[in-house]
Every structure is written in C-alpha cells, then in structure tokens.
Amino acid sequence: MVQQKSMAIIGLPIKATLLSMILAGLLGAWLHVFIDSFYHYDVQLFWPYRDNVIFRWVNSGKFSNSANTQQWVIFICKFFWGLMAGLYLWLFALRLKQKKNR
C-alpha cells in the first residue's frame, strides 16, 4: 500500500511485487558491478579470480587506454540517464494530458 502511494507521487501508478523488487535489485546491483568492471581495474567480477578480464580486453591490456574508456563510460551513462529522464517526462506529460481530458 505504501509503495503504491510513493509510486503515485512520482507519477508511476505501478504495483510492485516482491519478486519484481528482488529481481530489480539483483539486476541493478550486478549491472552496476559489470559497468564498474569497464571503469575500474581493481573490480573482481569473477572473484576469486583476481584479474579483471573485461578491463584488460576493453583497454587492449594497457592502462594508458583507461582514461579514454572511462570517458566513454561516463558519456554512455549520461546519455542513458538523459534518455531515461526524457522518457519519464514524456510519459508524465501524457498522463497529465489524459487527466485533463477526463
């Protein structure tokens, strides 16, 4: 009940279930770790294997390439954040228009 009210406050009338919240939490956490493996050399994605294979692969095994990769990761994250914000604002505007037409 509380989650429905909090979702309605931000304009998202979605009823979250326990399963959807658990899956979203797990997916979000592991995607975050995966993206961090591109950005940080010391992330141990496949622990206890200590080497960050993804970081070496993306940077061609050279630390000198890491600054360029990090800038791309920041750009891609900002791009998708902007895309998400635009989509949310568009959906919010549609919802307001539907309420106004009722």
Secondary structure, DSSP 8 states (H G I E B T S, - for coil): -HHHHHHHHTT------HHHHHHHHHHHHHHHHHHHHHH-TT--TTTTS-S-HHHHHHTTT-GGGHHHHHHHHHHHHHHHHHHHHHHHHHHHHHHHHHHHH-
